[in-house]
Structure formats: structure tokens, C-alpha cells
Amino acid sequence: MTGGSRLVGEVRVTGAKNSVLKLMAAALLARGTTTLTEVPDILDVEIMAELLRRLGCQVSHDKAVAQVVITVPDALEHRADYDLVRRMRASICVLGPLLARCGQVDVALPGGDNIGSRGLDMHIDGLERMGATVTNEHGYLIASAAALHGASIWLDFPSVGATETILMAAVLAKGTTVIDNVAREPEIVDICQMLTEMGARIEGIGSSTLTVTGVESLEPVTHRTVSDRIVAGTWAVAAVITGGDITVRNANPDHLRIALDKLTTAGAEVSSTDDGFRVVMRERPKAVDIVTLPYPGFPTDLQPQFIALNSISEGAALVTENLFEARFRFVQELARLGADVRTDGHHALVRGVERLSGAPVESTDIRAGAGLVLAGLVAEGVTTVYGASHIDRGYAGFVDQLVGLGATVEAQG
């Protein structure tokens, strides 16, 4: 890409990557045909679709209408193989549904983004409290249970993945499961709403405690995926970093309250629209401090984008990462563009510079890739982002949308 263009126009956000993959897994809980709408055209959806096919489902993905149709058989396979799971950590989300439906499950230990350890201890502890036996053999997590039962479960940390695993196991367990200190992200609310539509009995949706009363069976549904707040937030930062004017459609500004407030502090004009929000920037941004926290705190998935923004802002900012210890790895690549970023443990001090300079850089994960692209949009000369396949896992039609907003960028290979 060649930097220097001011991004102006409209973009439309589809369903959230961090929700739709889990909704696809939740479809396993009901025999019959489940339809998901507002499905993003991203690589991870294709990987999850292939995983479900290997489990015995029929899956069709109509990209023209952003829809996935999943037909779940009476009898499912229960093994999620390494060749798929290693490509996407979200594959682990089939653990709960398969255990609930089949009474046993073998899931390869996951791979995915290179942003630090994300252990499965809380998943395992929750399932064991519900009566499952869980072992780790030859690179597979193997769980079995003659019958899951309700339990009281406290999560040491409001983990999104552990919340989803325990929740999806609990909806078909006998009795009542109380899960305390759960994740509260909009994507968790989305899966709770879909499960409720399927016939699950869940109380406390959106709070830190979920009470799940198990039912005998669930029914397939048609469900609209919640919009992707991280993609929406990325476009908001793109407007600010390029001094642009972008209207983001099909987005919920309430899901981005802290991030949008930070952009206002940086000097942007942020306003709500009928179906999203608009971000306008007319001056050089001011540096803003960031502290990542579980929702409703500042999202870790927007941290790299804000570091890119701070790198060309006026002043200095301290960015504190509380969720993933390796998320700062990408700043080494940002430094190749001339950014002044110093890291110490889970802190990064970013001193804004007048301009960045184009260079080849390497993306190590989805959000790092997005952050490097944003930096490249304002770097003098040409920036080439390698490892762009990571970006494709989280951003549908990213290059086309950038071009539509006026960026000089093209995909290679």
C-alpha cells in the first residue's frame, strides 16, 4: 500500500467473527437445520464449516447473502482433528456442545494466533464439576460423561472461551448450573440469546452470573449474528489516523463506548447514526492512554490499532495490556516503519512521531495485521504487509473496503 490518502466514505460491518464461530458450534446442540445470518466472509468461517462437516453435519455458506445453513444429524462424530484445530483456536468451542450431545469428545489442543498462552484449565475444571472426566492424551483433550449435571462454578477470570464451553454444556445438563464471574462481552450475550431462542433456560444474560437450568433437548433456529464491534472499531481508528471521515453502518456504538470515547479524547468528532456511527478527524490526533480489560473495559483486540494511532499522534501515551502477554510482539514490526515504542512487561510507551516511513513488515495475528495496515496508510512510500492471511481471518473484504474509502492498496498473491 502507498500511504497518504485520507479515508472518506461508508463501510458496512457484518456479523462478529468472535460470535459466529461459537454460534456455528452451538448449532450442534439441536438436531435439524439452523440458519445463521450476517455471517462474515472470512477464512475462519470456512474452517469451522469444514470442522462441522467432519462431525457429520451438512453446511452451506452462501456468501452472496451472508448466510450459513447447518443441518445437524441425529448422531454426531465426536473427534475434532488437529489439522483444522491448529488453524483456529475457536475450534475448541465444539468441546461443550459435543460433550453435551455425545457424552464424549476428542478435541485436538488448539493453535491459532501467536499472542500468548490461553490455557484450558477453566474449561476443564468447569466440565469436571459437571461430572465429566477429562484427560490429555497424545495432543488431544478427551472428555466423557455418562450424564452431565448442574454445578456451582466460579471462574478465576472472566474468560470468554471458558464461559462458552461451560454454558453450552450446561444447557443440556440435568439440573441447574450457576456460573459466576462469566465474560460479559456482546458476543456472549449473542450466544445466550441464540440458545434461549433454541429453548435453553438461561437467567442473568449480560450480567456476571449466569444461571442455566438444563432442558431435555433444543430446537434449531434462524439467528442474526451480532455486528462485529472490533471491525467497527478498526474503521473508527482508520478515520482518525488518516484524518478522514468514515460512517460505519450496522454497528452498535454502545459496544464500543470506551474506544469511541478515547477517539474523542484524541480529537475526533464521533456521532451516532440510525444504524451505526460516524467518525470525523480534522487535525493531528493527540496520544491517548489505553488499559485493556475484559468487557466492558477497553478491548484487547483494538490495542494494536490504538498503538498504531498513538505512533503518529501528538505527545506520548502509555498502553497497558492485561490480557495477552505476547500482544506487544507486533511493535517490533511497527518500529520498522519508524514508530517509537518501548515495551516493559505488559506496558508500552508510545511516543508519537511526525511521520512513518513505508517498509516491509510481517503480521503475526489478526489484530496486529490490522494495526500494521493502519500504520501503512499514513507511512510515506510503500508498505508491504506479509502474513496477510491472518487479516483475512478477521476482516471480510478488507482491501476492497479500503480502496472504496480512497486508500491506495492492493492484495498480492
Stockholm file with secondary structure:
# STOCKHOLM 1.0

chainA/1-413         MTGGSRLVGEVRVTGAKNSVLKLMAAALLARGTTTLTEVPDILDVEIMAELLRRLGCQVSHDKAVAQVVITVPDALEHRADYDLVRRMRASICVLGPLLARCGQVDVALPGGDNIGSRGLDMHIDGLERMGATVTNEHGYLIASAAALHGASIWLDFPSVGATETILMAAVLAKGTTVIDNVAREPEIVDICQMLTEMGARIEGIGSSTLTVTGVESLEPVTHRTVSDRIVAGTWAVAAVITGGDITVRNANPDHLRIALDKLTTAGAEVSSTDDGFRVVMRERPKAVDIVTLPYPGFPTDLQPQFIALNSISEGAALVTENLFEARFRFVQELARLGADVRTDGHHALVRGVERLSGAPVESTDIRAGAGLVLAGLVAEGVTTVYGASHIDRGYAGFVDQLVGLGATVEAQG
#=GR chainA/1-413 SS CBCCCCCEEEEECCBCHHHHHHHHHHGGGSSEEEEEESCCCCHHHHHHHHHHHHTTCEEEEEGGGTEEEEEECSSCCCEECHHHHTTCGGGGGGHHHHHHHHSEEEEECCCCCCSCCCCCHHHHHHHHHTTCEEEEETTEEEEECSSCBCCEEECSSCCHHHHHHHHHHHTTSBSEEEEESCCCCHHHHHHHHHHHHTTCEEECTTSSEEEEECCSCCCCCEEECCBCHHHHHHHHHHHHHTTCEEEEESCCGGGGHHHHHHHHHTTCEEEEETTEEEEECCSCCBCCCEEBCSTTSBCGGGHHHHHHHHHTSBSEEEEECCSCTTGGGGHHHHHHTTCEEEEETTEEEEECCSCEECCEEECCSHHHHHHHHHHHHTEESBCEEECTHHHHTTCTTHHHHHHHTTCBCCCCC
#=GC SS_cons         CBCCCCCEEEEECCBCHHHHHHHHHHGGGSSEEEEEESCCCCHHHHHHHHHHHHTTCEEEEEGGGTEEEEEECSSCCCEECHHHHTTCGGGGGGHHHHHHHHSEEEEECCCCCCSCCCCCHHHHHHHHHTTCEEEEETTEEEEECSSCBCCEEECSSCCHHHHHHHHHHHTTSBSEEEEESCCCCHHHHHHHHHHHHTTCEEECTTSSEEEEECCSCCCCCEEECCBCHHHHHHHHHHHHHTTCEEEEESCCGGGGHHHHHHHHHTTCEEEEETTEEEEECCSCCBCCCEEBCSTTSBCGGGHHHHHHHHHTSBSEEEEECCSCTTGGGGHHHHHHTTCEEEEETTEEEEECCSCEECCEEECCSHHHHHHHHHHHHTEESBCEEECTHHHHTTCTTHHHHHHHTTCBCCCCC
//
